[in-house]
Amino acid sequence: MTTGTPPWTPPDGPGTGVQPAGLWWDAVKVPAVIAARALDLLGEEDRGPVVEDPYGAVWYWLVPPGAAADWTIHRVLARGSHLALPPRGRVRGPGPHWRVAPDGRGGFTDAERLHTALRAANACFKVCLGCQRLTDEPVELAVIHGAGAGRTHYACPACAPRFPRRRDPLVDPAAVRRAIGERRTWRAAIVHLTECADCRASDRGCAAGRRLLRAHRAALGGG
């Protein structure tokens, strides 16, 4: 006698039914605004079952088990997780419902195509520094440079007027020259102060050390 996993079917009852992830499908959890854009990008040909949860402002894409195991762009509900699915015929709110209803053949969205669509949709949105919501009309506030890749701050059109704009110093030639000068004078002062016996022995330091410190303060704009 042989046994196996029966074909997947959505809940048949009048209410939602909890099913385990990792058995028939894994579920990719996506913020609603990004999910709607991704659905448009996928088009009509590759739309497997999608659950919309308006209460949580998220959608769940059902994909074959393990197909999204190495994804990092969105959370994936796999074995060990459970998801409340709407009954077969519920395609409208107010609660969780099928944004894309199952086709009755047990098919799911192709994970590779979904990944491509989600990456493209992600690129259309930024997190607003003010309200912390996703916006597809980001206003650039400031470019922050650091030892790593740096980062850019954005705001939505409603929050942007609350924040002062900061000019990117790397697109301002004068600021670039100042930054280079600051680094050069800082290095010269540090090297001297660590090698000069007079500077190490006295808070006042030697004449050369004081001159290098004055040069560094001038480069910083402190005179």
VENPE-V730785 format. One record per pair of residues at least 24 apart in sequence whose ideal C-beta (glycine too) atoms are under 10 Angstrom apart, sorted by the first residue. I is the first residue (numbers start at 1). J is the second residue. If there is no record, write none. Layout:
i->I j->J
i->I j->J
This chain:
i->7 j->105
i->7 j->106
i->8 j->49
i->8 j->62
i->8 j->102
i->8 j->106
i->8 j->107
i->8 j->108
i->9 j->88
i->9 j->102
i->9 j->104
i->9 j->106
i->10 j->49
i->10 j->51
i->10 j->62
i->10 j->85
i->10 j->86
i->10 j->87
i->10 j->88
i->10 j->89
i->10 j->90
i->10 j->98
i->10 j->101
i->10 j->102
i->10 j->104
i->11 j->84
i->11 j->85
i->11 j->86
i->11 j->87
i->11 j->88
i->11 j->90
i->12 j->87
i->12 j->88
i->12 j->89
i->13 j->87
i->13 j->88
i->14 j->87
i->14 j->89
i->14 j->90
i->15 j->84
i->15 j->86
i->15 j->87
i->15 j->90
i->15 j->95
i->16 j->51
i->16 j->83
i->16 j->84
i->16 j->85
i->16 j->86
i->16 j->87
i->16 j->90
i->16 j->95
i->16 j->96
i->16 j->97
i->17 j->83
i->17 j->84
i->17 j->85
i->17 j->86
i->17 j->87
i->17 j->88
i->18 j->82
i->18 j->83
i->18 j->84
i->18 j->85
i->19 j->82
i->19 j->83
i->19 j->84
i->19 j->85
i->20 j->77
i->20 j->78
i->20 j->79
i->20 j->80
i->20 j->81
i->20 j->82
i->20 j->83
i->21 j->60
i->21 j->62
i->21 j->65
i->21 j->76
i->21 j->77
i->21 j->78
i->21 j->79
i->21 j->80
i->21 j->81
i->21 j->82
i->21 j->83
i->22 j->65
i->22 j->66
i->22 j->69
i->22 j->76
i->22 j->77
i->22 j->78
i->22 j->79
i->22 j->80
i->22 j->81
i->22 j->82
i->23 j->65
i->23 j->79
i->24 j->62
i->24 j->64
i->24 j->65
i->24 j->106
i->24 j->108
i->25 j->49
i->25 j->60
i->25 j->61
i->25 j->62
i->25 j->63
i->25 j->64
i->25 j->65
i->25 j->67
i->25 j->77
i->25 j->78
i->25 j->83
i->25 j->85
i->25 j->106
i->25 j->108
i->25 j->109
i->26 j->60
i->26 j->61
i->26 j->62
i->26 j->63
i->26 j->64
i->26 j->65
i->26 j->66
i->26 j->67
i->26 j->68
i->26 j->69
i->26 j->71
i->26 j->76
i->26 j->77
i->26 j->78
i->26 j->79
i->26 j->81
i->26 j->83
i->26 j->108
i->26 j->111
i->27 j->51
i->27 j->59
i->27 j->60
i->27 j->61
i->27 j->62
i->27 j->63
i->27 j->68
i->27 j->75
i->27 j->76
i->27 j->77
i->27 j->78
i->27 j->81
i->27 j->82
i->27 j->83
i->27 j->85
i->28 j->59
i->28 j->60
i->28 j->61
i->28 j->62
i->28 j->63
i->28 j->67
i->28 j->68
i->28 j->71
i->28 j->73
i->28 j->74
i->28 j->75
i->28 j->76
i->28 j->77
i->28 j->78
i->28 j->109
i->28 j->111
i->28 j->114
i->28 j->115
i->28 j->118
i->29 j->53
i->29 j->56
i->29 j->58
i->29 j->59
i->29 j->60
i->29 j->61
i->29 j->74
i->29 j->75
i->29 j->76
i->29 j->77
i->29 j->81
i->29 j->83
i->30 j->58
i->30 j->59
i->30 j->60
i->30 j->61
i->30 j->73
i->30 j->74
i->30 j->75
i->30 j->114
i->30 j->118
i->30 j->121
i->30 j->122
i->31 j->56
i->31 j->57
i->31 j->58
i->31 j->59
i->31 j->74
i->31 j->121
i->31 j->122
i->31 j->125
i->31 j->133
i->31 j->134
i->32 j->56
i->32 j->57
i->32 j->58
i->32 j->59
i->32 j->99
i->32 j->134
i->33 j->57
i->33 j->59
i->33 j->121
i->33 j->124
i->33 j->125
i->33 j->133
i->33 j->134
i->33 j->135
i->33 j->136
i->34 j->58
i->34 j->59
i->34 j->73
i->34 j->74
i->34 j->117
i->34 j->118
i->34 j->120
i->34 j->121
i->34 j->122
i->34 j->123
i->34 j->124
i->34 j->125
i->34 j->134
i->34 j->136
i->35 j->59
i->35 j->60
i->35 j->61
i->35 j->74
i->35 j->99
i->35 j->117
i->35 j->118
i->35 j->121
i->36 j->99
i->36 j->121
i->37 j->117
i->37 j->118
i->37 j->120
i->37 j->121
i->37 j->122
i->37 j->123
i->37 j->124
i->37 j->125
i->37 j->136
i->38 j->74
i->38 j->109
i->38 j->113
i->38 j->114
i->38 j->115
i->38 j->116
i->38 j->117
i->38 j->118
i->38 j->119
i->38 j->120
i->38 j->121
i->38 j->122
i->38 j->124
i->39 j->99
i->39 j->100
i->39 j->109
i->39 j->114
i->39 j->117
i->39 j->121
i->40 j->117
i->40 j->121
i->41 j->113
i->41 j->114
i->41 j->116
i->41 j->117
i->41 j->118
i->41 j->119
i->41 j->120
i->41 j->121
i->41 j->124
i->42 j->100
i->42 j->109
i->42 j->110
i->42 j->113
i->42 j->114
i->42 j->116
i->42 j->117
i->42 j->118
i->42 j->121
i->43 j->113
i->43 j->117
i->45 j->110
i->45 j->113
i->46 j->107
i->46 j->108
i->46 j->109
i->46 j->110
i->46 j->112
i->46 j->113
i->46 j->114
i->46 j->117
i->47 j->99
i->47 j->100
i->47 j->101
i->47 j->103
i->47 j->107
i->47 j->109
i->47 j->114
i->48 j->100
i->48 j->102
i->48 j->103
i->48 j->106
i->48 j->107
i->48 j->108
i->48 j->109
i->48 j->110
i->48 j->111
i->48 j->113
i->48 j->114
i->49 j->85
i->49 j->98
i->49 j->99
i->49 j->100
i->49 j->101
i->49 j->102
i->49 j->103
i->49 j->106
i->49 j->107
i->49 j->108
i->49 j->109
i->50 j->98
i->50 j->99
i->50 j->100
i->50 j->101
i->50 j->102
i->50 j->108
i->50 j->109
i->50 j->114
i->51 j->83
i->51 j->84
i->51 j->85
i->51 j->86
i->51 j->90
i->51 j->96
i->51 j->97
i->51 j->98
i->51 j->99
i->51 j->100
i->51 j->101
i->52 j->86
i->52 j->91
i->52 j->92
i->52 j->93
i->52 j->95
i->52 j->96
i->52 j->97
i->52 j->98
i->52 j->99
i->52 j->100
i->53 j->83
i->53 j->84
i->53 j->86
i->53 j->93
i->53 j->95
i->53 j->96
i->53 j->97
i->53 j->99
i->54 j->93
i->54 j->94
i->54 j->95
i->54 j->96
i->54 j->97
i->54 j->99
i->55 j->93
i->55 j->94
i->55 j->95
i->55 j->96
i->56 j->96
i->57 j->133
i->57 j->134
i->58 j->96
i->59 j->96
i->59 j->99
i->59 j->100
i->60 j->84
i->60 j->85
i->60 j->96
i->60 j->99
i->61 j->99
i->61 j->100
i->61 j->108
i->61 j->109
i->61 j->111
i->61 j->114
i->61 j->117
i->61 j->118
i->62 j->100
i->62 j->102
i->62 j->107
i->62 j->108
i->62 j->109
i->63 j->108
i->63 j->109
i->63 j->110
i->63 j->111
i->63 j->112
i->63 j->114
i->63 j->115
i->64 j->107
i->64 j->108
i->64 j->109
i->64 j->110
i->64 j->111
i->65 j->108
i->66 j->111
i->67 j->108
i->67 j->109
i->67 j->110
i->67 j->111
i->67 j->112
i->67 j->114
i->67 j->115
i->68 j->109
i->68 j->111
i->68 j->112
i->68 j->114
i->68 j->115
i->68 j->118
i->69 j->111
i->70 j->115
i->71 j->111
i->71 j->114
i->71 j->115
i->71 j->118
i->73 j->115
i->73 j->118
i->73 j->119
i->73 j->121
i->73 j->122
i->74 j->114
i->74 j->115
i->74 j->118
i->74 j->122
i->76 j->111
i->125 j->154
i->126 j->152
i->126 j->153
i->126 j->154
i->126 j->155
i->126 j->156
i->127 j->153
i->127 j->154
i->127 j->155
i->127 j->156
i->128 j->153
i->128 j->154
i->128 j->155
i->128 j->156
i->128 j->157
i->128 j->158
i->128 j->159
i->128 j->160
i->128 j->163
i->129 j->153
i->129 j->154
i->129 j->155
i->129 j->156
i->129 j->159
i->129 j->160
i->129 j->162
i->129 j->163
i->130 j->154
i->130 j->155
i->130 j->156
i->130 j->158
i->130 j->159
i->130 j->160
i->130 j->161
i->130 j->162
i->130 j->163
i->131 j->155
i->131 j->156
i->131 j->158
i->131 j->159
i->132 j->156
i->132 j->159
i->133 j->158
i->133 j->159
i->135 j->159
i->135 j->160
i->139 j->163
i->139 j->165
i->140 j->165
i->140 j->166
i->140 j->168
i->141 j->165
i->141 j->166
i->142 j->166
i->142 j->167
i->142 j->168
i->143 j->167
i->143 j->168
i->143 j->169
i->143 j->170
i->143 j->171
i->144 j->168
i->145 j->169
i->145 j->170
i->145 j->179
i->177 j->219
i->178 j->219
i->178 j->220
i->178 j->221
i->179 j->219
i->180 j->219
i->181 j->215
i->181 j->216
i->181 j->218
i->181 j->219
i->181 j->220
i->182 j->216
i->182 j->218
i->182 j->219
i->182 j->220
i->182 j->221
i->183 j->216
i->183 j->219
i->184 j->215
i->184 j->216
i->184 j->219
i->185 j->212
i->185 j->213
i->185 j->214
i->185 j->215
i->185 j->216
i->185 j->217
i->185 j->218
i->185 j->219
i->185 j->220
i->186 j->212
i->186 j->213
i->186 j->215
i->186 j->216
i->186 j->219
i->186 j->220
i->187 j->212
i->187 j->216
i->188 j->212
i->188 j->213
i->188 j->215
i->188 j->216
i->189 j->213
i->189 j->214
i->189 j->215
i->189 j->216
i->189 j->217
i->189 j->219
i->190 j->216
